[in-house]
Amino acid sequence: MKPLIPNPWDERFAGTEYKYGTEPNVFLREQAVRFAASCAVLVPGDGEGRNGVWLARQGHAVTSADYSAQGLRKAQALADHFTEGRHNGACRVGGLAGSAVCRLLWSA
């Protein structure tokens, strides 16, 4: 179902460039040592997926959620880029208020 009002985040994330880059933010890199190895991580507001994809690359089972389906489609593309398709994951558009969910699991 198409929303009645355009999603400003979908508009912001349109195009091929990544608005905030593809590397995780500094705070996440600094705090990631606090996570147990291979834990399940929820990343709300993950946008184009730079933080969720990085966490998945570290071996975590990541669920990224964002209001922007366009952003999470780019998260899926970013995951594909880093793994050459060697991950199990899927982005599902829909759900509460048109939000999107992306599940990223890496296979060795």
C-alpha positions in Angstrom: 0.0 0.0 0.0 1.4 3.4 -1.0 1.3 6.0 1.9 -0.9 9.0 1.6 1.9 11.3 2.6 5.4 11.0 1.1 7.9 9.6 3.6 10.7 12.2 4.0 13.2 9.5 4.8 12.4 7.6 1.7 13.0 10.8 -0.2 16.3 11.5 1.6 17.6 7.9 1.0 16.6 7.9 -2.7 19.5 7.6 -5.1 22.6 5.4 -5.0 24.8 7.4 -2.6 24.7 6.7 1.1 23.8 9.9 3.0 25.8 9.0 6.1 28.4 6.8 4.4 28.8 3.1 4.8 31.0 2.9 7.9 29.4 2.6 11.3 29.3 5.6 13.6 32.1 6.2 16.0 30.0 5.7 19.1 28.9 2.2 18.0 32.5 1.2 17.2 33.6 2.3 20.7 30.7 0.6 22.5 30.6 -2.7 20.5 33.1 -4.3 22.8 30.3 -4.4 25.4 28.2 -6.9 23.3 28.6 -10.6 24.0 30.0 -12.6 21.1 27.4 -13.5 18.4 24.5 -12.0 20.2 21.2 -10.8 18.8 21.1 -7.1 18.2 18.2 -4.8 17.4 19.1 -1.6 15.6 16.2 0.8 15.6 16.4 3.7 13.2 19.1 2.0 11.1 18.4 4.1 8.0 20.6 2.8 5.2 22.1 0.1 7.4 25.6 1.2 8.0 25.5 0.2 11.7 23.4 -3.0 11.3 25.6 -4.3 8.5 28.8 -3.6 10.4 27.4 -5.4 13.5 26.4 -8.4 11.3 29.9 -8.4 9.9 31.2 -8.7 13.4 29.2 -11.9 13.8 26.0 -10.7 15.4 22.4 -11.7 14.4 21.0 -8.2 13.5 17.5 -7.0 13.1 17.4 -3.5 11.7 14.2 -1.5 11.8 13.5 1.9 10.2 10.6 4.0 9.0 12.2 4.1 5.6 11.7 1.1 3.4 14.1 2.7 0.8 16.8 3.0 3.5 16.5 -0.7 4.4 16.6 -1.7 0.7 19.9 0.0 0.6 20.9 -1.8 3.8 20.3 -5.1 2.0 22.4 -3.8 -1.0 25.2 -2.8 1.4 25.1 -6.3 3.0 25.2 -7.9 -0.4 28.2 -5.7 -1.3 30.3 -6.6 1.7 29.5 -10.4 1.5 29.1 -10.9 -2.2 25.7 -12.4 -1.4 27.1 -14.8 1.3 24.6 -13.9 4.0 21.2 -15.0 4.9 19.0 -12.0 5.2 15.8 -10.4 3.9 14.2 -7.0 4.1 10.5 -7.0 4.7 8.6 -3.8 3.9 5.4 -3.2 5.7 4.3 -3.6 9.3 3.4 -1.0 11.8 2.8 2.4 10.2 4.6 1.4 7.0 7.9 0.7 8.8 10.4 -1.7 7.4 12.4 -4.5 9.0 15.6 -6.0 7.7 17.1 -9.2 9.2 20.8 -9.7 8.6 22.5 -13.0 9.4 26.0 -13.9 8.1 27.0 -17.3 7.0 30.7 -18.3 7.2 
